[in-house]
Amino acid sequence: MENCDVIVTLGALAQTTRLDVFRLLVRNEPNGVAAGEISRILAVPPNTMSTHLGILSRAGLIHSKRYSRSIVYRADLKRFREMTLFLVADCCGGNPETCASVIADLIPCCPTKEEANV
């Protein structure tokens, strides 16, 4: 990922409604949420929501799939991961002990299958 890619991605998230949309979609992975439902949940008019969804989509943070008359949106967690890794790639000047707490906080809230079996 390059600087300009990260700037576009962060810029897409630098607005309240778009940040709320992205967080809603992350919470609803892997099923996604229909565009109309996103609009209803966040109380945003459909035409305004369409603009926000377009910006997030062009930034690569979400993608959509049509199912009959509905368009279901999902967060692109791979893209989000790439951006996050880009931001922390040079964390603490190569001193992993200094970055340990940052890395620990980045561990997802959902345990892997191996962690759940412990």
Buried (B, 14 or more C-beta within 10 A) or exposed (E): BEEEBBEBBEEBBEEEBBBBBBEBBBEBEEEBBBBEBBBEEBEBEEEEBBEBBEBBBEBBBBBBEEEEEEBBBBBBBEBBEBBBEBEEEEBEEEEEEEBEEEEEEEEEEEEEEEEEEE
